[in-house]
């Protein structure tokens, strides 16, 4: 499962990226009567990321394919920061020793 925060019609939304489109968590909640948080920070703080990923892997990706009318094309939105107020800054993919001074 790939997640992104997107800016769509002036508002930021947490969305699942599927193919070249986005499916807002807000729309997922309406379609499946669920209550997933609509921001990455709340999703992580409430420890629901694992459950969302599990749902997506077991059935979500197939169920979302049936709701094409709710998908947002990448051309209709822009990326926003995934996580607004991180408690740490992560250096993913860096060799720590070689880049320690950069961090």
Phi and psi restraints in degrees (range 20) as a CNS / XPLOR table:
assign (resid 1 and name C) (resid 2 and name N)
       (resid 2 and name CA) (resid 2 and name C) 1.0 -114.1 20.0 2
assign (resid 2 and name N) (resid 2 and name CA)
       (resid 2 and name C) (resid 3 and name N) 1.0 130.7 20.0 2
assign (resid 2 and name C) (resid 3 and name N)
       (resid 3 and name CA) (resid 3 and name C) 1.0 -114.0 20.0 2
assign (resid 3 and name N) (resid 3 and name CA)
       (resid 3 and name C) (resid 4 and name N) 1.0 151.2 20.0 2
assign (resid 3 and name C) (resid 4 and name N)
       (resid 4 and name CA) (resid 4 and name C) 1.0 -149.9 20.0 2
assign (resid 4 and name N) (resid 4 and name CA)
       (resid 4 and name C) (resid 5 and name N) 1.0 151.8 20.0 2
assign (resid 4 and name C) (resid 5 and name N)
       (resid 5 and name CA) (resid 5 and name C) 1.0 -97.6 20.0 2
assign (resid 5 and name N) (resid 5 and name CA)
       (resid 5 and name C) (resid 6 and name N) 1.0 126.0 20.0 2
assign (resid 5 and name C) (resid 6 and name N)
       (resid 6 and name CA) (resid 6 and name C) 1.0 -118.9 20.0 2
assign (resid 6 and name N) (resid 6 and name CA)
       (resid 6 and name C) (resid 7 and name N) 1.0 154.0 20.0 2
assign (resid 6 and name C) (resid 7 and name N)
       (resid 7 and name CA) (resid 7 and name C) 1.0 -106.4 20.0 2
assign (resid 7 and name N) (resid 7 and name CA)
       (resid 7 and name C) (resid 8 and name N) 1.0 117.7 20.0 2
assign (resid 7 and name C) (resid 8 and name N)
       (resid 8 and name CA) (resid 8 and name C) 1.0 -133.6 20.0 2
assign (resid 8 and name N) (resid 8 and name CA)
       (resid 8 and name C) (resid 9 and name N) 1.0 121.2 20.0 2
assign (resid 8 and name C) (resid 9 and name N)
       (resid 9 and name CA) (resid 9 and name C) 1.0 53.4 20.0 2
assign (resid 9 and name N) (resid 9 and name CA)
       (resid 9 and name C) (resid 10 and name N) 1.0 42.1 20.0 2
assign (resid 9 and name C) (resid 10 and name N)
       (resid 10 and name CA) (resid 10 and name C) 1.0 83.0 20.0 2
assign (resid 10 and name N) (resid 10 and name CA)
       (resid 10 and name C) (resid 11 and name N) 1.0 -0.9 20.0 2
assign (resid 10 and name C) (resid 11 and name N)
       (resid 11 and name CA) (resid 11 and name C) 1.0 -123.0 20.0 2
assign (resid 11 and name N) (resid 11 and name CA)
       (resid 11 and name C) (resid 12 and name N) 1.0 148.3 20.0 2
assign (resid 11 and name C) (resid 12 and name N)
       (resid 12 and name CA) (resid 12 and name C) 1.0 -92.2 20.0 2
assign (resid 12 and name N) (resid 12 and name CA)
       (resid 12 and name C) (resid 13 and name N) 1.0 138.8 20.0 2
assign (resid 12 and name C) (resid 13 and name N)
       (resid 13 and name CA) (resid 13 and name C) 1.0 -139.9 20.0 2
assign (resid 13 and name N) (resid 13 and name CA)
       (resid 13 and name C) (resid 14 and name N) 1.0 142.0 20.0 2
assign (resid 13 and name C) (resid 14 and name N)
       (resid 14 and name CA) (resid 14 and name C) 1.0 -78.0 20.0 2
assign (resid 14 and name N) (resid 14 and name CA)
       (resid 14 and name C) (resid 15 and name N) 1.0 134.9 20.0 2
assign (resid 14 and name C) (resid 15 and name N)
       (resid 15 and name CA) (resid 15 and name C) 1.0 -140.7 20.0 2
assign (resid 15 and name N) (resid 15 and name CA)
       (resid 15 and name C) (resid 16 and name N) 1.0 152.1 20.0 2
assign (resid 15 and name C) (resid 16 and name N)
       (resid 16 and name CA) (resid 16 and name C) 1.0 -89.6 20.0 2
assign (resid 16 and name N) (resid 16 and name CA)
       (resid 16 and name C) (resid 17 and name N) 1.0 131.3 20.0 2
assign (resid 16 and name C) (resid 17 and name N)
       (resid 17 and name CA) (resid 17 and name C) 1.0 -91.4 20.0 2
assign (resid 17 and name N) (resid 17 and name CA)
       (resid 17 and name C) (resid 18 and name N) 1.0 125.5 20.0 2
assign (resid 17 and name C) (resid 18 and name N)
       (resid 18 and name CA) (resid 18 and name C) 1.0 -139.1 20.0 2
assign (resid 18 and name N) (resid 18 and name CA)
       (resid 18 and name C) (resid 19 and name N) 1.0 117.9 20.0 2
assign (resid 18 and name C) (resid 19 and name N)
       (resid 19 and name CA) (resid 19 and name C) 1.0 60.4 20.0 2
assign (resid 19 and name N) (resid 19 and name CA)
       (resid 19 and name C) (resid 20 and name N) 1.0 -124.0 20.0 2
assign (resid 19 and name C) (resid 20 and name N)
       (resid 20 and name CA) (resid 20 and name C) 1.0 -109.9 20.0 2
assign (resid 20 and name N) (resid 20 and name CA)
       (resid 20 and name C) (resid 21 and name N) 1.0 28.9 20.0 2
assign (resid 20 and name C) (resid 21 and name N)
       (resid 21 and name CA) (resid 21 and name C) 1.0 -134.4 20.0 2
assign (resid 21 and name N) (resid 21 and name CA)
       (resid 21 and name C) (resid 22 and name N) 1.0 167.3 20.0 2
assign (resid 21 and name C) (resid 22 and name N)
       (resid 22 and name CA) (resid 22 and name C) 1.0 -121.6 20.0 2
assign (resid 22 and name N) (resid 22 and name CA)
       (resid 22 and name C) (resid 23 and name N) 1.0 145.9 20.0 2
assign (resid 22 and name C) (resid 23 and name N)
       (resid 23 and name CA) (resid 23 and name C) 1.0 -124.4 20.0 2
assign (resid 23 and name N) (resid 23 and name CA)
       (resid 23 and name C) (resid 24 and name N) 1.0 110.9 20.0 2
assign (resid 23 and name C) (resid 24 and name N)
       (resid 24 and name CA) (resid 24 and name C) 1.0 -66.2 20.0 2
assign (resid 24 and name N) (resid 24 and name CA)
       (resid 24 and name C) (resid 25 and name N) 1.0 140.2 20.0 2
assign (resid 24 and name C) (resid 25 and name N)
       (resid 25 and name CA) (resid 25 and name C) 1.0 -59.7 20.0 2
assign (resid 25 and name N) (resid 25 and name CA)
       (resid 25 and name C) (resid 26 and name N) 1.0 -35.4 20.0 2
assign (resid 25 and name C) (resid 26 and name N)
       (resid 26 and name CA) (resid 26 and name C) 1.0 -55.7 20.0 2
assign (resid 26 and name N) (resid 26 and name CA)
       (resid 26 and name C) (resid 27 and name N) 1.0 -44.2 20.0 2
assign (resid 26 and name C) (resid 27 and name N)
       (resid 27 and name CA) (resid 27 and name C) 1.0 -73.2 20.0 2
assign (resid 27 and name N) (resid 27 and name CA)
       (resid 27 and name C) (resid 28 and name N) 1.0 -34.4 20.0 2
assign (resid 27 and name C) (resid 28 and name N)
       (resid 28 and name CA) (resid 28 and name C) 1.0 -60.6 20.0 2
assign (resid 28 and name N) (resid 28 and name CA)
       (resid 28 and name C) (resid 29 and name N) 1.0 -43.9 20.0 2
assign (resid 28 and name C) (resid 29 and name N)
       (resid 29 and name CA) (resid 29 and name C) 1.0 -60.0 20.0 2
assign (resid 29 and name N) (resid 29 and name CA)
       (resid 29 and name C) (resid 30 and name N) 1.0 -41.8 20.0 2
assign (resid 29 and name C) (resid 30 and name N)
       (resid 30 and name CA) (resid 30 and name C) 1.0 -67.6 20.0 2
assign (resid 30 and name N) (resid 30 and name CA)
       (resid 30 and name C) (resid 31 and name N) 1.0 -44.0 20.0 2
assign (resid 30 and name C) (resid 31 and name N)
       (resid 31 and name CA) (resid 31 and name C) 1.0 -68.6 20.0 2
assign (resid 31 and name N) (resid 31 and name CA)
       (resid 31 and name C) (resid 32 and name N) 1.0 -34.0 20.0 2
assign (resid 31 and name C) (resid 32 and name N)
       (resid 32 and name CA) (resid 32 and name C) 1.0 -114.8 20.0 2
assign (resid 32 and name N) (resid 32 and name CA)
       (resid 32 and name C) (resid 33 and name N) 1.0 12.7 20.0 2
assign (resid 32 and name C) (resid 33 and name N)
       (resid 33 and name CA) (resid 33 and name C) 1.0 48.6 20.0 2
assign (resid 33 and name N) (resid 33 and name CA)
       (resid 33 and name C) (resid 34 and name N) 1.0 45.9 20.0 2
assign (resid 33 and name C) (resid 34 and name N)
       (resid 34 and name CA) (resid 34 and name C) 1.0 -108.9 20.0 2
assign (resid 34 and name N) (resid 34 and name CA)
       (resid 34 and name C) (resid 35 and name N) 1.0 176.3 20.0 2
assign (resid 34 and name C) (resid 35 and name N)
       (resid 35 and name CA) (resid 35 and name C) 1.0 -135.7 20.0 2
assign (resid 35 and name N) (resid 35 and name CA)
       (resid 35 and name C) (resid 36 and name N) 1.0 46.8 20.0 2
assign (resid 35 and name C) (resid 36 and name N)
       (resid 36 and name CA) (resid 36 and name C) 1.0 -71.3 20.0 2
assign (resid 36 and name N) (resid 36 and name CA)
       (resid 36 and name C) (resid 37 and name N) 1.0 141.0 20.0 2
assign (resid 36 and name C) (resid 37 and name N)
       (resid 37 and name CA) (resid 37 and name C) 1.0 -61.8 20.0 2
assign (resid 37 and name N) (resid 37 and name CA)
       (resid 37 and name C) (resid 38 and name N) 1.0 146.0 20.0 2
assign (resid 37 and name C) (resid 38 and name N)
       (resid 38 and name CA) (resid 38 and name C) 1.0 -95.4 20.0 2
assign (resid 38 and name N) (resid 38 and name CA)
       (resid 38 and name C) (resid 39 and name N) 1.0 18.2 20.0 2
assign (resid 38 and name C) (resid 39 and name N)
       (resid 39 and name CA) (resid 39 and name C) 1.0 -142.6 20.0 2
assign (resid 39 and name N) (resid 39 and name CA)
       (resid 39 and name C) (resid 40 and name N) 1.0 146.0 20.0 2
assign (resid 39 and name C) (resid 40 and name N)
       (resid 40 and name CA) (resid 40 and name C) 1.0 -63.9 20.0 2
assign (resid 40 and name N) (resid 40 and name CA)
       (resid 40 and name C) (resid 41 and name N) 1.0 -39.2 20.0 2
assign (resid 40 and name C) (resid 41 and name N)
       (resid 41 and name CA) (resid 41 and name C) 1.0 -63.3 20.0 2
assign (resid 41 and name N) (resid 41 and name CA)
       (resid 41 and name C) (resid 42 and name N) 1.0 -42.1 20.0 2
assign (resid 41 and name C) (resid 42 and name N)
       (resid 42 and name CA) (resid 42 and name C) 1.0 -70.3 20.0 2
assign (resid 42 and name N) (resid 42 and name CA)
       (resid 42 and name C) (resid 43 and name N) 1.0 -38.8 20.0 2
assign (resid 42 and name C) (resid 43 and name N)
       (resid 43 and name CA) (resid 43 and name C) 1.0 -58.3 20.0 2
assign (resid 43 and name N) (resid 43 and name CA)
       (resid 43 and name C) (resid 44 and name N) 1.0 -41.6 20.0 2
assign (resid 43 and name C) (resid 44 and name N)
       (resid 44 and name CA) (resid 44 and name C) 1.0 -76.0 20.0 2
assign (resid 44 and name N) (resid 44 and name CA)
       (resid 44 and name C) (resid 45 and name N) 1.0 -40.8 20.0 2
assign (resid 44 and name C) (resid 45 and name N)
       (resid 45 and name CA) (resid 45 and name C) 1.0 -66.0 20.0 2
assign (resid 45 and name N) (resid 45 and name CA)
       (resid 45 and name C) (resid 46 and name N) 1.0 -28.6 20.0 2
assign (resid 45 and name C) (resid 46 and name N)
       (resid 46 and name CA) (resid 46 and name C) 1.0 -96.1 20.0 2
assign (resid 46 and name N) (resid 46 and name CA)
       (resid 46 and name C) (resid 47 and name N) 1.0 9.2 20.0 2
assign (resid 46 and name C) (resid 47 and name N)
       (resid 47 and name CA) (resid 47 and name C) 1.0 55.2 20.0 2
assign (resid 47 and name N) (resid 47 and name CA)
       (resid 47 and name C) (resid 48 and name N) 1.0 36.3 20.0 2
assign (resid 47 and name C) (resid 48 and name N)
       (resid 48 and name CA) (resid 48 and name C) 1.0 -101.0 20.0 2
assign (resid 48 and name N) (resid 48 and name CA)
       (resid 48 and name C) (resid 49 and name N) 1.0 -3.8 20.0 2
assign (resid 48 and name C) (resid 49 and name N)
       (resid 49 and name CA) (resid 49 and name C) 1.0 -60.5 20.0 2
assign (resid 49 and name N) (resid 49 and name CA)
       (resid 49 and name C) (resid 50 and name N) 1.0 -43.5 20.0 2
assign (resid 49 and name C) (resid 50 and name N)
       (resid 50 and name CA) (resid 50 and name C) 1.0 -60.7 20.0 2
assign (resid 50 and name N) (resid 50 and name CA)
       (resid 50 and name C) (resid 51 and name N) 1.0 -44.5 20.0 2
assign (resid 50 and name C) (resid 51 and name N)
       (resid 51 and name CA) (resid 51 and name C) 1.0 -65.6 20.0 2
assign (resid 51 and name N) (resid 51 and name CA)
       (resid 51 and name C) (resid 52 and name N) 1.0 -40.0 20.0 2
assign (resid 51 and name C) (resid 52 and name N)
       (resid 52 and name CA) (resid 52 and name C) 1.0 -63.9 20.0 2
assign (resid 52 and name N) (resid 52 and name CA)
       (resid 52 and name C) (resid 53 and name N) 1.0 -43.8 20.0 2
assign (resid 52 and name C) (resid 53 and name N)
       (resid 53 and name CA) (resid 53 and name C) 1.0 -63.0 20.0 2
assign (resid 53 and name N) (resid 53 and name CA)
       (resid 53 and name C) (resid 54 and name N) 1.0 -40.3 20.0 2
assign (resid 53 and name C) (resid 54 and name N)
       (resid 54 and name CA) (resid 54 and name C) 1.0 -64.0 20.0 2
assign (resid 54 and name N) (resid 54 and name CA)
       (resid 54 and name C) (resid 55 and name N) 1.0 -47.0 20.0 2
assign (resid 54 and name C) (resid 55 and name N)
       (resid 55 and name CA) (resid 55 and name C) 1.0 -58.8 20.0 2
assign (resid 55 and name N) (resid 55 and name CA)
       (resid 55 and name C) (resid 56 and name N) 1.0 -44.9 20.0 2
assign (resid 55 and name C) (resid 56 and name N)
       (resid 56 and name CA) (resid 56 and name C) 1.0 -62.3 20.0 2
assign (resid 56 and name N) (resid 56 and name CA)
       (resid 56 and name C) (resid 57 and name N) 1.0 -43.6 20.0 2
assign (resid 56 and name C) (resid 57 and name N)
       (resid 57 and name CA) (resid 57 and name C) 1.0 -67.0 20.0 2
assign (resid 57 and name N) (resid 57 and name CA)
       (resid 57 and name C) (resid 58 and name N) 1.0 -36.9 20.0 2
assign (resid 57 and name C) (resid 58 and name N)
       (resid 58 and name CA) (resid 58 and name C) 1.0 -80.7 20.0 2
assign (resid 58 and name N) (resid 58 and name CA)
       (resid 58 and name C) (resid 59 and name N) 1.0 -41.5 20.0 2
assign (resid 58 and name C) (resid 59 and name N)
       (resid 59 and name CA) (resid 59 and name C) 1.0 -145.5 20.0 2
assign (resid 59 and name N) (resid 59 and name CA)
       (resid 59 and name C) (resid 60 and name N) 1.0 -25.4 20.0 2
assign (resid 59 and name C) (resid 60 and name N)
       (resid 60 and name CA) (resid 60 and name C) 1.0 -58.6 20.0 2
assign (resid 60 and name N) (resid 60 and name CA)
       (resid 60 and name C) (resid 61 and name N) 1.0 -45.6 20.0 2
assign (resid 60 and name C) (resid 61 and name N)
       (resid 61 and name CA) (resid 61 and name C) 1.0 -63.2 20.0 2
assign (resid 61 and name N) (resid 61 and name CA)
       (resid 61 and name C) (resid 62 and name N) 1.0 -30.5 20.0 2
assign (resid 61 and name C) (resid 62 and name N)
       (resid 62 and name CA) (resid 62 and name C) 1.0 -78.5 20.0 2
assign (resid 62 and name N) (resid 62 and name CA)
       (resid 62 and name C) (resid 63 and name N) 1.0 -38.3 20.0 2
assign (resid 62 and name C) (resid 63 and name N)
       (resid 63 and name CA) (resid 63 and name C) 1.0 -67.3 20.0 2
assign (resid 63 and name N) (resid 63 and name CA)
       (resid 63 and name C) (resid 64 and name N) 1.0 -37.7 20.0 2
assign (resid 63 and name C) (resid 64 and name N)
       (resid 64 and name CA) (resid 64 and name C) 1.0 -66.0 20.0 2
assign (resid 64 and name N) (resid 64 and name CA)
       (resid 64 and name C) (resid 65 and name N) 1.0 -32.0 20.0 2
assign (resid 64 and name C) (resid 65 and name N)
       (resid 65 and name CA) (resid 65 and name C) 1.0 -59.6 20.0 2
assign (resid 65 and name N) (resid 65 and name CA)
       (resid 65 and name C) (resid 66 and name N) 1.0 -25.7 20.0 2
assign (resid 65 and name C) (resid 66 and name N)
       (resid 66 and name CA) (resid 66 and name C) 1.0 -79.8 20.0 2
assign (resid 66 and name N) (resid 66 and name CA)
       (resid 66 and name C) (resid 67 and name N) 1.0 -10.5 20.0 2
assign (resid 66 and name C) (resid 67 and name N)
       (resid 67 and name CA) (resid 67 and name C) 1.0 -113.8 20.0 2
assign (resid 67 and name N) (resid 67 and name CA)
       (resid 67 and name C) (resid 68 and name N) 1.0 46.0 20.0 2
assign (resid 67 and name C) (resid 68 and name N)
       (resid 68 and name CA) (resid 68 and name C) 1.0 -56.1 20.0 2
assign (resid 68 and name N) (resid 68 and name CA)
       (resid 68 and name C) (resid 69 and name N) 1.0 -30.2 20.0 2
assign (resid 68 and name C) (resid 69 and name N)
       (resid 69 and name CA) (resid 69 and name C) 1.0 -65.9 20.0 2
assign (resid 69 and name N) (resid 69 and name CA)
       (resid 69 and name C) (resid 70 and name N) 1.0 -16.1 20.0 2
assign (resid 69 and name C) (resid 70 and name N)
       (resid 70 and name CA) (resid 70 and name C) 1.0 -97.3 20.0 2
assign (resid 70 and name N) (resid 70 and name CA)
       (resid 70 and name C) (resid 71 and name N) 1.0 -6.3 20.0 2
assign (resid 70 and name C) (resid 71 and name N)
       (resid 71 and name CA) (resid 71 and name C) 1.0 -72.6 20.0 2
assign (resid 71 and name N) (resid 71 and name CA)
       (resid 71 and name C) (resid 72 and name N) 1.0 147.9 20.0 2
assign (resid 71 and name C) (resid 72 and name N)
       (resid 72 and name CA) (resid 72 and name C) 1.0 -111.0 20.0 2
assign (resid 72 and name N) (resid 72 and name CA)
       (resid 72 and name C) (resid 73 and name N) 1.0 125.6 20.0 2
assign (resid 72 and name C) (resid 73 and name N)
       (resid 73 and name CA) (resid 73 and name C) 1.0 -70.5 20.0 2
assign (resid 73 and name N) (resid 73 and name CA)
       (resid 73 and name C) (resid 74 and name N) 1.0 145.6 20.0 2
assign (resid 73 and name C) (resid 74 and name N)
       (resid 74 and name CA) (resid 74 and name C) 1.0 -57.4 20.0 2
assign (resid 74 and name N) (resid 74 and name CA)
       (resid 74 and name C) (resid 75 and name N) 1.0 -27.2 20.0 2
assign (resid 74 and name C) (resid 75 and name N)
       (resid 75 and name CA) (resid 75 and name C) 1.0 -73.6 20.0 2
assign (resid 75 and name N) (resid 75 and name CA)
       (resid 75 and name C) (resid 76 and name N) 1.0 -15.4 20.0 2
assign (resid 75 and name C) (resid 76 and name N)
       (resid 76 and name CA) (resid 76 and name C) 1.0 -92.3 20.0 2
assign (resid 76 and name N) (resid 76 and name CA)
       (resid 76 and name C) (resid 77 and name N) 1.0 -3.3 20.0 2
assign (resid 76 and name C) (resid 77 and name N)
       (resid 77 and name CA) (resid 77 and name C) 1.0 -144.4 20.0 2
assign (resid 77 and name N) (resid 77 and name CA)
       (resid 77 and name C) (resid 78 and name N) 1.0 173.8 20.0 2
assign (resid 77 and name C) (resid 78 and name N)
       (resid 78 and name CA) (resid 78 and name C) 1.0 -129.2 20.0 2
assign (resid 78 and name N) (resid 78 and name CA)
       (resid 78 and name C) (resid 79 and name N) 1.0 158.6 20.0 2
assign (resid 78 and name C) (resid 79 and name N)
       (resid 79 and name CA) (resid 79 and name C) 1.0 -76.0 20.0 2
assign (resid 79 and name N) (resid 79 and name CA)
       (resid 79 and name C) (resid 80 and name N) 1.0 146.2 20.0 2
assign (resid 79 and name C) (resid 80 and name N)
       (resid 80 and name CA) (resid 80 and name C) 1.0 -123.8 20.0 2
assign (resid 80 and name N) (resid 80 and name CA)
       (resid 80 and name C) (resid 81 and name N) 1.0 167.5 20.0 2
assign (resid 80 and name C) (resid 81 and name N)
       (resid 81 and name CA) (resid 81 and name C) 1.0 -58.0 20.0 2
assign (resid 81 and name N) (resid 81 and name CA)
       (resid 81 and name C) (resid 82 and name N) 1.0 134.0 20.0 2
assign (resid 81 and name C) (resid 82 and name N)
       (resid 82 and name CA) (resid 82 and name C) 1.0 -63.0 20.0 2
assign (resid 82 and name N) (resid 82 and name CA)
       (resid 82 and name C) (resid 83 and name N) 1.0 -38.8 20.0 2
assign (resid 82 and name C) (resid 83 and name N)
       (resid 83 and name CA) (resid 83 and name C) 1.0 -134.9 20.0 2
assign (resid 83 and name N) (resid 83 and name CA)
       (resid 83 and name C) (resid 84 and name N) 1.0 115.3 20.0 2
assign (resid 83 and name C) (resid 84 and name N)
       (resid 84 and name CA) (resid 84 and name C) 1.0 -72.8 20.0 2
assign (resid 84 and name N) (resid 84 and name CA)
       (resid 84 and name C) (resid 85 and name N) 1.0 -43.0 20.0 2
assign (resid 84 and name C) (resid 85 and name N)
       (resid 85 and name CA) (resid 85 and name C) 1.0 -130.0 20.0 2
assign (resid 85 and name N) (resid 85 and name CA)
       (resid 85 and name C) (resid 86 and name N) 1.0 72.6 20.0 2
assign (resid 85 and name C) (resid 86 and name N)
       (resid 86 and name CA) (resid 86 and name C) 1.0 -69.7 20.0 2
assign (resid 86 and name N) (resid 86 and name CA)
       (resid 86 and name C) (resid 87 and name N) 1.0 144.1 20.0 2
assign (resid 86 and name C) (resid 87 and name N)
       (resid 87 and name CA) (resid 87 and name C) 1.0 -79.6 20.0 2
assign (resid 87 and name N) (resid 87 and name CA)
       (resid 87 and name C) (resid 88 and name N) 1.0 -19.5 20.0 2
assign (resid 87 and name C) (resid 88 and name N)
       (resid 88 and name CA) (resid 88 and name C) 1.0 -137.5 20.0 2
assign (resid 88 and name N) (resid 88 and name CA)
       (resid 88 and name C) (resid 89 and name N) 1.0 156.3 20.0 2
assign (resid 88 and name C) (resid 89 and name N)
       (resid 89 and name CA) (resid 89 and name C) 1.0 -106.6 20.0 2
assign (resid 89 and name N) (resid 89 and name CA)
       (resid 89 and name C) (resid 90 and name N) 1.0 124.7 20.0 2
assign (resid 89 and name C) (resid 90 and name N)
       (resid 90 and name CA) (resid 90 and name C) 1.0 -95.1 20.0 2
assign (resid 90 and name N) (resid 90 and name CA)
       (resid 90 and name C) (resid 91 and name N) 1.0 139.1 20.0 2
assign (resid 90 and name C) (resid 91 and name N)
       (resid 91 and name CA) (resid 91 and name C) 1.0 -109.3 20.0 2
assign (resid 91 and name N) (resid 91 and name CA)
       (resid 91 and name C) (resid 92 and name N) 1.0 70.2 20.0 2
assign (resid 91 and name C) (resid 92 and name N)
       (resid 92 and name CA) (resid 92 and name C) 1.0 -73.0 20.0 2
assign (resid 92 and name N) (resid 92 and name CA)
       (resid 92 and name C) (resid 93 and name N) 1.0 132.3 20.0 2
assign (resid 92 and name C) (resid 93 and name N)
       (resid 93 and name CA) (resid 93 and name C) 1.0 89.3 20.0 2
assign (resid 93 and name N) (resid 93 and name CA)
       (resid 93 and name C) (resid 94 and name N) 1.0 -1.0 20.0 2
assign (resid 93 and name C) (resid 94 and name N)
       (resid 94 and name CA) (resid 94 and name C) 1.0 -94.5 20.0 2
assign (resid 94 and name N) (resid 94 and name CA)
       (resid 94 and name C) (resid 95 and name N) 1.0 145.5 20.0 2
assign (resid 94 and name C) (resid 95 and name N)
       (resid 95 and name CA) (resid 95 and name C) 1.0 -79.1 20.0 2
assign (resid 95 and name N) (resid 95 and name CA)
       (resid 95 and name C) (resid 96 and name N) 1.0 115.3 20.0 2
assign (resid 95 and name C) (resid 96 and name N)
       (resid 96 and name CA) (resid 96 and name C) 1.0 -58.4 20.0 2
assign (resid 96 and name N) (resid 96 and name CA)
       (resid 96 and name C) (resid 97 and name N) 1.0 -48.2 20.0 2
assign (resid 96 and name C) (resid 97 and name N)
       (resid 97 and name CA) (resid 97 and name C) 1.0 -61.4 20.0 2
assign (resid 97 and name N) (resid 97 and name CA)
       (resid 97 and name C) (resid 98 and name N) 1.0 -45.3 20.0 2
assign (resid 97 and name C) (resid 98 and name N)
       (resid 98 and name CA) (resid 98 and name C) 1.0 -68.8 20.0 2
assign (resid 98 and name N) (resid 98 and name CA)
       (resid 98 and name C) (resid 99 and name N) 1.0 -26.1 20.0 2
assign (resid 98 and name C) (resid 99 and name N)
       (resid 99 and name CA) (resid 99 and name C) 1.0 -120.5 20.0 2
assign (resid 99 and name N) (resid 99 and name CA)
       (resid 99 and name C) (resid 100 and name N) 1.0 14.0 20.0 2
assign (resid 99 and name C) (resid 100 and name N)
       (resid 100 and name CA) (resid 100 and name C) 1.0 -57.7 20.0 2
assign (resid 100 and name N) (resid 100 and name CA)
       (resid 100 and name C) (resid 101 and name N) 1.0 -39.3 20.0 2
assign (resid 100 and name C) (resid 101 and name N)
       (resid 101 and name CA) (resid 101 and name C) 1.0 -68.3 20.0 2
assign (resid 101 and name N) (resid 101 and name CA)
       (resid 101 and name C) (resid 102 and name N) 1.0 -25.3 20.0 2
assign (resid 101 and name C) (resid 102 and name N)
       (resid 102 and name CA) (resid 102 and name C) 1.0 -70.8 20.0 2
assign (resid 102 and name N) (resid 102 and name CA)
       (resid 102 and name C) (resid 103 and name N) 1.0 -28.0 20.0 2
